[in-house]
Amino acid sequence: MGKGALGKIYADGKDIVRQGDVGDCMYVVQAGRVEVIQATNMGEQHLAFLETGDFFGEMAVFEKQTRSATVRASGEARALKVDKKTLLRRIKEDPLLAVNLLQTMSRRIRDLNAGYALREANRP
């Protein structure tokens, strides 16, 4: 990955955010791929792979709560950290950014709900 670009390069397997840590920013994957993992009582559970252009950690921008998952580089990856002030400025410049953010968050909630319904249906 080229030097001098914005964002930070993370080596393969390096955590970008950790489940349980308090967050106040989100990240945009600029290059490479990251894996979203959640610790459960049965070990780590893979939730998703995110690639160039995807974002994560957006809930932390709106509420300073603990991270719900760990995100780590899957191969070398570059991610740009975005704080609340920067995000709000960008939304003011381009309101469609807010629409895209909401669409992605809505899709993720639907996916979670579908997974929950499936687990409940298969419960003894």
Buried (B, 14 or more C-beta within 10 A) or exposed (E): EEEEEEBBBBEEEEBBBBBEEEBEBBBBBBBBBBBBBBEEEEEEEEBBEBEEEBBBBBBBBEEEEEBBBBBBBBEBBBBBBBEBEBBEEBBEEEEEEBEEBEEBBEEBEEEEEEEEEEEEEEEE
